Every structure is written in structure tokens, then in C-alpha cells.
Amino acid sequence: MFGLNEAEYNIVKRAAKECMKDLKVEVTSGNKYDHIAAGIITKHHTPISTLITRTKFVWLAGYIAGRWGKPGEYE
């Protein structure tokens, strides 16, 4: 996926999962998503930025978290 080999894709997936975990912790502790998301995404994307673009990283993180493709989501 995204032109990555399996090892690279696993690295990117791990970073995306950790990113979503950190976002969930911050949001459940009362912080607003809009205020914290950019910083957390940057923190997790920077180490792997040579492997994948930020846009693709954000998409993958959301996809892994189940935020894409639910029926009625765009109606």
C-alpha cells in the first residue's frame, strides 16, 4: 500500500496506531481535538516523513481507527 514494502508499511501502521492512541487519550481527558490534533500528528509523522506524506499518514490513521467508510457517514 502507498508503494511501501511490507516492513515500511508496518512501521507506518505502528506510528499511525500510536498517533490515534495518543489522540484518544488527550480527547478523553477533556482537551479539544482541534487544539491538540496538529501537534500530535506532527509528533508521530516526523520520524516517518521520508516514507509517507502527511496527508496519507492522516488518512491511514483514520482508516485504521475505523473512521472512514461507515454507512450514512456522508449523508
C-alpha positions as CSV (number, residue, x, y, z in Angstrom):
1,M,0.0,0.0,0.0
2,F,1.2,3.5,-0.9
3,G,4.2,2.0,-2.7
4,L,5.8,0.8,0.5
5,N,7.2,-2.7,1.1
6,E,5.8,-4.7,4.0
7,A,8.4,-3.7,6.5
8,E,8.0,0.0,5.7
9,Y,4.2,-0.3,5.8
10,N,4.4,-1.9,9.2
11,I,6.5,1.0,10.5
12,V,3.9,3.5,9.2
13,K,1.0,1.5,10.7
14,R,2.6,1.3,14.1
15,A,3.1,5.1,14.1
16,A,-0.5,5.7,12.9
17,K,-1.8,3.4,15.7
18,E,0.3,5.2,18.3
19,C,-0.9,8.6,17.0
20,M,-4.6,7.6,17.3
21,K,-4.0,6.2,20.8
22,D,-2.4,9.5,21.9
23,L,-5.2,11.5,20.3
24,K,-7.8,9.3,22.1
25,V,-6.1,9.8,25.4
26,E,-6.0,13.6,25.0
27,V,-9.6,13.9,23.8
28,T,-11.0,11.7,26.6
29,S,-9.1,13.8,29.2
30,G,-11.0,16.9,28.1
31,N,-8.9,18.6,25.5
32,K,-10.4,19.8,22.3
33,Y,-9.4,17.8,19.2
34,D,-8.9,21.0,17.1
35,H,-6.3,22.3,19.6
36,I,-4.2,19.2,20.0
37,A,-4.5,17.2,16.8
38,A,-1.9,19.0,14.7
39,G,0.8,18.7,17.3
40,I,0.2,15.0,17.9
41,I,0.1,14.2,14.2
42,T,3.3,16.1,13.7
43,K,5.0,14.3,16.6
44,H,4.2,10.9,15.1
45,H,4.6,11.8,11.4
46,T,8.0,13.5,11.6
47,P,10.0,10.3,12.2
48,I,8.4,8.6,9.2
49,S,8.1,11.6,6.9
50,T,10.5,10.2,4.4
51,L,8.3,7.1,4.0
52,I,4.8,8.7,3.6
53,T,3.2,12.1,3.1
54,R,1.4,13.7,6.0
55,T,-1.9,13.5,4.1
56,K,-1.6,9.8,3.5
57,F,-0.5,9.3,7.1
58,V,-3.6,11.1,8.4
59,W,-5.8,9.1,6.1
60,L,-4.2,5.8,7.2
61,A,-4.5,6.7,10.9
62,G,-8.2,7.4,10.4
63,Y,-8.7,4.3,8.4
64,I,-7.1,2.1,11.0
65,A,-9.2,3.7,13.7
66,G,-12.4,2.9,11.7
67,R,-13.2,6.5,10.9
68,W,-13.7,6.0,7.2
69,G,-16.3,4.1,5.2
70,K,-19.2,3.8,7.6
71,P,-22.7,3.8,6.0
72,G,-24.5,7.1,6.2
73,E,-21.4,9.0,7.2
74,Y,-21.6,11.5,4.3
75,E,-25.4,12.0,4.1
